[in-house]
Amino acid sequence: MMLSGTERRRQLITAGVGTVLTLVMGAVLFVGFRIATQMRASITALQTASSLQNYPDDITQQLTSLRDRLEARAYSGQALEDLQGTVRRFDRQLKELNATGNVRSAELTRALQLWHEYGPVIEPVVSFNAQPYVDSDTSGSSFSREGRAHYAEVKRAQLFATDNAKVLQAQLLTLATSLQHDASDAAARLRALLSIGVLAALVLAAAAAWFQFTRSRHERAAREAQEQTRDILKTVREGFFLLDADYRIGSVWSEALTRMFGRDDFAGLSFEELLKDLVPAATLATATKYIKLLWGERAHENLMKSINPLGQLEISMDNGHGGKETRYLQFDFHRVMGPAGIKHVLCSVGDITSSVLLARELQESQDNANAQVDMMLAMMHIDPLQLVSFLDGAETGLKLVNTILKEPARTDAEFRKKLSGLFRELHSIKGEASALSLSSIAARVHALEDIVTELKKKAELSGNDFLPMVLKLDELLAHLRSVREMAGRLTALKESAAGAATTAFTAPAPSAAAAPPPAPAAAQQSGTRAPQYARRAEDLTPTLHALAERLAQDHGKRFRLKLAGLGDVPAPYVATVKDCLIQMLRNAAVHGIEAPEVRRALTKQDVGVVSVAFQRSAEGFDLVFEDDGAGIAPDSLKAAAVRQQLVTEEEAAAMDTRTAMALIFRPGFSTQDEVSMDAGRGVGMDVVARSVYALGGKIGVSTHPGKYTRFKISLPAGQASSTAVA
Amino acid sequence: MLHEQELKTFVEGTTNFFEVAAQQPASIGSPYLLEGTPQVHEYTGVINISGKREGVVFFTAPKAMLTVLLMKMQENDFSHETMRDLVGEVANTISGNARRDFGREFVISVPSVLSGEKPEIPHKPGLRSFIIPINWRSHSAKLVVSLT
């Protein structure tokens, strides 16, 4: 928890007051100790000084007693001994008093000085140790020679003591009084000091109590805050945790993380370990790099947010039933700044699975709605019969696809055998859907083509590989059904608008058209479709014009489409002619006609020309398709074939122009490296050629690089009449 | 629309059974679509599904295949009841796999077993079924997924 400025100030003040009061208490105790010591010395000195006051009188009296005894020739030993003791004690105590150093008084100095004057007088007395008397039988006791001198000294000392005892006593009394004053002063100081000490102790106790009170208040607030934080972390639906500089998770996290990740050992766990088993290695590496970048001081946070690779992370989790489920998590990162820079990175994790799924469903609904609108708009421009004809053909084609799938297969060869047939059928449906601008159908068929293309690349095929295809096929069939329903509604709408009398032809009812009979087996085997409803030659013109317009727009080309004789196409040939023209028109738009700026540079007209002519010939019918585009350069065909590993470089070098031109009819050959809706699969001209050959026709190509490409398809007359009769 | 993973779950449930019970994996043939009521073999284990998807998933196998399967499982009893139990067991494995992968989104019934020439397979009219041939040794059974 971060300390606020007020809290920090409060703590500093408390600490300051505590320190000052402790120092004051220390000083009081120290000074008090000093004063007490001094008082003790003063009292001892006072006691000594008080006891010393009697000594001068004692000495005088003892000298008088000694003198009297000497005069009476009485025993003086005891008196002398008492005097010696008194003098020694007085001398010792007086010197001790001085030696303590605590007494600095003029009276003591004077007393010492006076006592010092006692010395020469009293010293001979107290140092006497001879016999003062001489005993004789005649005269009794008399002074000995030393006794006489001793007596004289005693008398002199007695006289000196009598004269000075009072003075000395007064000096000692003054000294005692002075010492008493000192002791009283010290006692007063000590009292005052103790009062200060008590006061300081009270202040200290109050400060401690206040500090304790505020501390407990803050602790309670902190506890409450922690509890609230715990409650928040327990309740919040997002996962929160902090990452340290070692990219490890801190000790506090929200409980939602446990639900999200199915574990609770987050403390100290590295971010990499957290995601290791949940995401692919590449995602993990990107995420780890991103986290490292977050710690860079110079990286701008908003910029970092915009490149967050974990904005929508797909993870695979246990579903609680022993299986796995996919969940989507959203990671968000915020730097937590401290005084020294980035302190932590706060990571919030949200489980956005339901939002992602909802968004996906919404997107799908939106796409479907858009597709339906597009489809509706496209359908409004298509003749209803033409549309129904297409839907019938497409359904028949898809049923054929399903029939191909249904063929039992166990080996790779048996599975692989299906692919070419599947591709031809799908490509044909896509071409026609594209020509009718039914983009949602074309896109779905294109997705199926993608699956077939991927399967072709696989080394070993099994039934598992076909599961996605069968799912897409189901989806496409369902889509065709909804398009058919829409077509029915649209036709009904048109009819009601135009009136039944003006309608030249009417689309069959959706229910009747929903289940067309299966295609004849012969047609399935030949690789061409035989729709239930014969195509009409009139359908070709608007279809091709619509396709030309769409192709020009999609590929940034400009060209004019000239059509001639298509009304004469016999009904049995209409489907094949249509498929061939659609494919050749796509090739012309993608590969043939140059972009306007290229044409200008080549001094050609900006707008290219694609002309189609269908006419009778001696053997039957000729379909001539020509564009004034870039033509076909045999060398580019060879290079593309080598690039696609269809031929070796040596084989390509050995090819003559005719053989090189034949490459365009080879399955899988395309000069375009990238696959688009209109080119790149390498199946277009292969399909055209197969369709023509299936009708007993032939196809020829002539070209001049930079000038034109011309395809001539010759169809037999017999096939048309026999099929027509049949 | 059925998702690829959902279809795979049912397929894996079926092939896993052969791998575990007979120690010989089954492979799947070329899957396809079928409109109308699917044809079944002599023994059929059915699970009904409701919730996110509605419909039935069933495994149907010929008697010959089940006989070989029982032999491979070291069983000596080839009675009608044992055959029924066996397809029930396959359906149970499919059901367990589905429960594991789909969790609460799918409500899956206890498997039921149908046998005989033309048993009454519950089928919603107009619903296309996914037919996945299950190839094991020289025999072929079918897994039929018929869900909305």
Interface residues (C-beta under 8 A of the other chain):
Chain A: N319 G320 H321 G322 G323 K324 E325 N402 L405 K406 E407 P408 A409 R410 E414 F415 K418 S462 G463 N464 F466 L467 P468 V470 L471 L473 D474 E475 L477 A478
Chain B: M1 L2 H3 E4 L7 K8 V11 S27 I28 G29 S30 P31 Y32 L33 R99 R100 D101 F102 G103 R128 F130 I131 I132 P133 N135 S140
